[in-house]
Amino acid sequence: MRGVFGLRLRRSLGTWIGSTLALCPTIGVAADAQYSPEVPQVWLNPGFLSYHADRSKHFREDNFGFGAEVIFARDHGFFAGSYINSDRSRSHYAMYQWRPLHWRPEGIDVSAGLGIGGVNGYRTYRDGGWGFGALPMFFFEGKRLGTNLVIVPGREADKRLVAIQLKVRVW
C-alpha cells in the first residue's frame, strides 16, 4: 500500500507541477524586456505537497493547511501560514523571501532565492519549538496562478525533502 501511495503522490506532484506550468502562460501577461511586476501582490495557498528522500519513514506528504504570501517588491516578500506537517502535527511558519534572480520564459515570472525564517511543530526538533534557517526556493508565477518550490537539504536522508505549494493570486 505504501508503495502505491508513494507512486500516486509522485504522479500528483508531477501533475501539479505540469498543470501549473502549462496554465501559467495562458493566464500570464505578455513578455516584455522591461517588465516589472506590479506590487504589492497577495497570494493564498492550501499548504504543501512534499516528497521525502527517506521513503522508509512513512512521512505524511499531503501537508494541507492555509497560507498567505505578500510580495512587496520585485526581490522581496513575506509568507506565513499553518499546515499539518510530515509528523502529523500542526506547524506554523513565517519567512521573508529574498528573490534576486529572475527570468520570464513564455510569460511566466520565474524567481529564485532564499526563504529566511522559521517553522514550529516538529516533535523531533526542539520538542516542537521554533527552528530558524534559510531554504532555497523557486517561484513560478502567472497572472493568477503560481507555484512555490521549496528545497530542504538536510544532512540526514530523513530530513531532506522537496515541497510544492500551489498558490492563487487574490490581489
C-alpha atoms as a printed R data frame, in Angstrom:
    type eleno elety resid chain resno      x      y       z
1   ATOM     1    CA   MET     A     1  0.000  0.000   0.000
2   ATOM     2    CA   ARG     A     2  2.794  2.448   0.873
3   ATOM     3    CA   GLY     A     3  4.445  1.874  -2.479
4   ATOM     4    CA   VAL     A     4  1.170  2.507  -4.294
5   ATOM     5    CA   PHE     A     5  0.556  5.684  -2.277
6   ATOM     6    CA   GLY     A     6  4.105  6.902  -2.941
7   ATOM     7    CA   LEU     A     7  3.661  6.317  -6.684
8   ATOM     8    CA   ARG     A     8  0.313  8.103  -6.560
9   ATOM     9    CA   LEU     A     9  1.919 11.032  -4.711
10  ATOM    10    CA   ARG     A    10  4.775 11.271  -7.221
11  ATOM    11    CA   ARG     A    11  2.207 11.332 -10.025
12  ATOM    12    CA   SER     A    12  0.225 14.001  -8.141
13  ATOM    13    CA   LEU     A    13  3.328 16.161  -7.708
14  ATOM    14    CA   GLY     A    14  4.196 15.740 -11.382
15  ATOM    15    CA   THR     A    15  0.649 16.557 -12.453
16  ATOM    16    CA   TRP     A    16  0.541 19.589 -10.142
17  ATOM    17    CA   ILE     A    17  3.841 20.977 -11.463
18  ATOM    18    CA   GLY     A    18  2.958 20.219 -15.064
19  ATOM    19    CA   SER     A    19 -0.516 21.732 -14.804
20  ATOM    20    CA   THR     A    20  0.759 24.879 -13.142
21  ATOM    21    CA   LEU     A    21  3.493 25.399 -15.705
22  ATOM    22    CA   ALA     A    22  1.105 24.629 -18.578
23  ATOM    23    CA   LEU     A    23 -1.538 27.080 -17.326
24  ATOM    24    CA   CYS     A    24  0.781 29.941 -16.382
25  ATOM    25    CA   PRO     A    25  1.436 31.148 -19.960
26  ATOM    26    CA   THR     A    26 -2.275 31.144 -20.799
27  ATOM    27    CA   ILE     A    27 -3.135 33.330 -17.824
28  ATOM    28    CA   GLY     A    28  0.091 35.347 -17.741
29  ATOM    29    CA   VAL     A    29  0.840 38.720 -19.240
30  ATOM    30    CA   ALA     A    30  2.887 39.290 -22.402
31  ATOM    31    CA   ALA     A    31  6.675 39.122 -22.036
32  ATOM    32    CA   ASP     A    32  8.475 42.447 -22.026
33  ATOM    33    CA   ALA     A    33 12.216 43.117 -21.660
34  ATOM    34    CA   GLN     A    34 11.475 45.987 -19.242
35  ATOM    35    CA   TYR     A    35  8.838 44.021 -17.323
36  ATOM    36    CA   SER     A    36  8.472 44.806 -13.655
37  ATOM    37    CA   PRO     A    37  5.576 43.058 -11.891
38  ATOM    38    CA   GLU     A    38  3.010 45.188 -10.152
39  ATOM    39    CA   VAL     A    39  3.426 45.171  -6.416
40  ATOM    40    CA   PRO     A    40  2.186 44.572  -3.852
41  ATOM    41    CA   GLN     A    41  0.794 41.141  -4.713
42  ATOM    42    CA   VAL     A    42 -1.173 38.904  -2.358
43  ATOM    43    CA   TRP     A    43 -1.310 35.128  -2.892
44  ATOM    44    CA   LEU     A    44 -3.167 32.423  -0.929
45  ATOM    45    CA   ASN     A    45 -2.224 28.734  -0.751
46  ATOM    46    CA   PRO     A    46 -3.672 25.454   0.609
47  ATOM    47    CA   GLY     A    47 -0.460 24.189   2.243
48  ATOM    48    CA   PHE     A    48  2.179 21.916   0.707
49  ATOM    49    CA   LEU     A    49  2.730 18.630  -1.053
50  ATOM    50    CA   SER     A    50  6.102 17.174  -0.107
51  ATOM    51    CA   TYR     A    51  8.380 14.372  -1.214
52  ATOM    52    CA   HIS     A    52 10.847 12.993   1.353
53  ATOM    53    CA   ALA     A    53 14.166 11.407   0.418
54  ATOM    54    CA   ASP     A    54 13.808  8.741   3.126
55  ATOM    55    CA   ARG     A    55 10.872  6.655   1.943
56  ATOM    56    CA   SER     A    56 11.134  4.207   4.879
57  ATOM    57    CA   LYS     A    57  9.860  6.710   7.497
58  ATOM    58    CA   HIS     A    58  6.311  6.908   6.072
59  ATOM    59    CA   PHE     A    59  6.092 10.678   6.481
60  ATOM    60    CA   ARG     A    60  2.837 12.458   5.702
61  ATOM    61    CA   GLU     A    61  3.284 14.146   2.331
62  ATOM    62    CA   ASP     A    62 -0.068 15.891   1.841
63  ATOM    63    CA   ASN     A    63  0.592 18.784   4.196
64  ATOM    64    CA   PHE     A    64 -2.638 20.753   3.812
65  ATOM    65    CA   GLY     A    65 -3.344 23.983   5.639
66  ATOM    66    CA   PHE     A    66 -3.624 27.669   4.801
67  ATOM    67    CA   GLY     A    67 -1.041 30.311   3.997
68  ATOM    68    CA   ALA     A    68 -0.687 33.812   2.613
69  ATOM    69    CA   GLU     A    69  2.152 35.457   0.724
70  ATOM    70    CA   VAL     A    70  2.743 39.160   0.122
71  ATOM    71    CA   ILE     A    71  5.264 40.299  -2.459
72  ATOM    72    CA   PHE     A    72  6.044 43.925  -1.644
73  ATOM    73    CA   ALA     A    73  8.908 44.494  -4.108
74  ATOM    74    CA   ARG     A    74 10.270 42.541  -7.075
75  ATOM    75    CA   ASP     A    75 13.009 40.929  -4.928
76  ATOM    76    CA   HIS     A    76 11.242 40.849  -1.549
77  ATOM    77    CA   GLY     A    77  8.237 39.178   0.007
78  ATOM    78    CA   PHE     A    78  6.901 37.569   3.136
79  ATOM    79    CA   PHE     A    79  4.809 34.476   3.676
80  ATOM    80    CA   ALA     A    80  3.233 32.782   6.653
81  ATOM    81    CA   GLY     A    81  0.753 30.049   7.380
82  ATOM    82    CA   SER     A    82 -0.165 26.834   9.124
83  ATOM    83    CA   TYR     A    83 -0.310 23.214   7.923
84  ATOM    84    CA   ILE     A    84 -0.347 19.595   9.083
85  ATOM    85    CA   ASN     A    85  3.342 18.640   8.892
86  ATOM    86    CA   SER     A    86  5.078 15.418   7.901
87  ATOM    87    CA   ASP     A    87  4.995 14.222  11.540
88  ATOM    88    CA   ARG     A    88  1.182 14.642  11.544
89  ATOM    89    CA   SER     A    89  1.294 17.655  13.888
90  ATOM    90    CA   ARG     A    90  0.247 21.277  13.362
91  ATOM    91    CA   SER     A    91  3.049 23.598  12.187
92  ATOM    92    CA   HIS     A    92  3.201 27.355  11.718
93  ATOM    93    CA   TYR     A    93  5.718 29.155   9.534
94  ATOM    94    CA   ALA     A    94  6.798 32.709   8.813
95  ATOM    95    CA   MET     A    95  9.501 33.575   6.279
96  ATOM    96    CA   TYR     A    96 10.974 36.510   4.475
97  ATOM    97    CA   GLN     A    97 11.591 35.880   0.762
98  ATOM    98    CA   TRP     A    98 14.692 37.191  -0.922
99  ATOM    99    CA   ARG     A    99 14.294 36.529  -4.668
100 ATOM   100    CA   PRO     A   100 17.193 38.218  -6.503
101 ATOM   101    CA   LEU     A   101 17.225 36.005  -9.625
102 ATOM   102    CA   HIS     A   102 14.534 36.490 -12.290
103 ATOM   103    CA   TRP     A   103 13.560 35.018 -15.667
104 ATOM   104    CA   ARG     A   104 10.461 35.437 -17.802
105 ATOM   105    CA   PRO     A   105 10.108 32.453 -20.149
106 ATOM   106    CA   GLU     A   106  6.819 32.300 -22.084
107 ATOM   107    CA   GLY     A   107  5.199 34.969 -19.893
108 ATOM   108    CA   ILE     A   108  5.854 33.114 -16.637
109 ATOM   109    CA   ASP     A   109  7.644 35.042 -13.897
110 ATOM   110    CA   VAL     A   110 10.322 32.737 -12.507
111 ATOM   111    CA   SER     A   111 12.342 33.821  -9.483
112 ATOM   112    CA   ALA     A   112 14.921 32.074  -7.328
113 ATOM   113    CA   GLY     A   113 16.323 32.914  -3.949
114 ATOM   114    CA   LEU     A   114 16.014 32.091  -0.271
115 ATOM   115    CA   GLY     A   115 13.242 31.803   2.274
116 ATOM   116    CA   ILE     A   116 14.627 33.010   5.613
117 ATOM   117    CA   GLY     A   117 12.546 32.412   8.724
118 ATOM   118    CA   GLY     A   118 11.138 29.775  10.987
119 ATOM   119    CA   VAL     A   119  8.769 26.883  11.473
120 ATOM   120    CA   ASN     A   120  7.477 25.057  14.553
121 ATOM   121    CA   GLY     A   121  5.564 21.882  15.346
122 ATOM   122    CA   TYR     A   122  8.118 19.139  14.618
123 ATOM   123    CA   ARG     A   123  8.359 16.908  17.705
124 ATOM   124    CA   THR     A   124 11.850 15.656  16.793
125 ATOM   125    CA   TYR     A   125 13.231 19.200  16.534
126 ATOM   126    CA   ARG     A   126 13.331 21.304  19.710
127 ATOM   127    CA   ASP     A   127 10.293 19.442  21.071
128 ATOM   128    CA   GLY     A   128  8.048 21.206  18.567
129 ATOM   129    CA   GLY     A   129  9.537 24.658  19.204
130 ATOM   130    CA   TRP     A   130 10.601 27.157  16.569
131 ATOM   131    CA   GLY     A   131 13.532 26.387  14.308
132 ATOM   132    CA   PHE     A   132 15.100 29.036  12.087
133 ATOM   133    CA   GLY     A   133 17.091 28.865   8.889
134 ATOM   134    CA   ALA     A   134 17.341 29.656   5.191
135 ATOM   135    CA   LEU     A   135 15.987 27.430   2.419
136 ATOM   136    CA   PRO     A   136 16.496 27.575  -1.367
137 ATOM   137    CA   MET     A   137 13.256 28.469  -3.141
138 ATOM   138    CA   PHE     A   138 11.932 28.842  -6.662
139 ATOM   139    CA   PHE     A   139  8.805 30.827  -7.544
140 ATOM   140    CA   PHE     A   140  6.763 30.279 -10.739
141 ATOM   141    CA   GLU     A   141  4.026 32.891 -11.213
142 ATOM   142    CA   GLY     A   142  1.479 33.594 -13.897
143 ATOM   143    CA   LYS     A   143 -1.056 36.371 -13.697
144 ATOM   144    CA   ARG     A   144 -3.315 34.494 -11.224
145 ATOM   145    CA   LEU     A   145 -1.800 31.044 -10.610
146 ATOM   146    CA   GLY     A   146  1.627 30.121  -9.277
147 ATOM   147    CA   THR     A   147  3.761 27.524  -7.575
148 ATOM   148    CA   ASN     A   148  6.481 27.774  -4.943
149 ATOM   149    CA   LEU     A   149  9.136 25.071  -4.828
150 ATOM   150    CA   VAL     A   150 10.984 24.704  -1.505
151 ATOM   151    CA   ILE     A   151 14.107 22.568  -1.122
152 ATOM   152    CA   VAL     A   152 15.055 21.302   2.353
153 ATOM   153    CA   PRO     A   153 18.639 19.969   2.031
154 ATOM   154    CA   GLY     A   154 19.004 18.279   5.466
155 ATOM   155    CA   ARG     A   155 22.200 16.433   6.416
156 ATOM   156    CA   GLU     A   156 20.410 13.141   7.065
157 ATOM   157    CA   ALA     A   157 18.168 11.485   4.458
158 ATOM   158    CA   ASP     A   158 15.111 11.688   6.745
159 ATOM   159    CA   LYS     A   159 15.458 15.487   6.825
160 ATOM   160    CA   ARG     A   160 15.780 16.038   3.040
161 ATOM   161    CA   LEU     A   161 12.649 16.888   1.090
162 ATOM   162    CA   VAL     A   162 11.153 18.916  -1.704
163 ATOM   163    CA   ALA     A   163  7.857 20.718  -1.149
164 ATOM   164    CA   ILE     A   164  5.488 22.284  -3.649
165 ATOM   165    CA   GLN     A   165  2.923 24.918  -2.846
166 ATOM   166    CA   LEU     A   166  0.191 25.861  -5.332
167 ATOM   167    CA   LYS     A   167 -0.988 29.431  -4.925
168 ATOM   168    CA   VAL     A   168 -3.682 31.741  -6.259
169 ATOM   169    CA   ARG     A   169 -3.264 35.498  -6.580
170 ATOM   170    CA   VAL     A   170 -6.093 37.404  -4.946
171 ATOM   171    CA   TRP     A   171 -4.698 40.931  -5.267
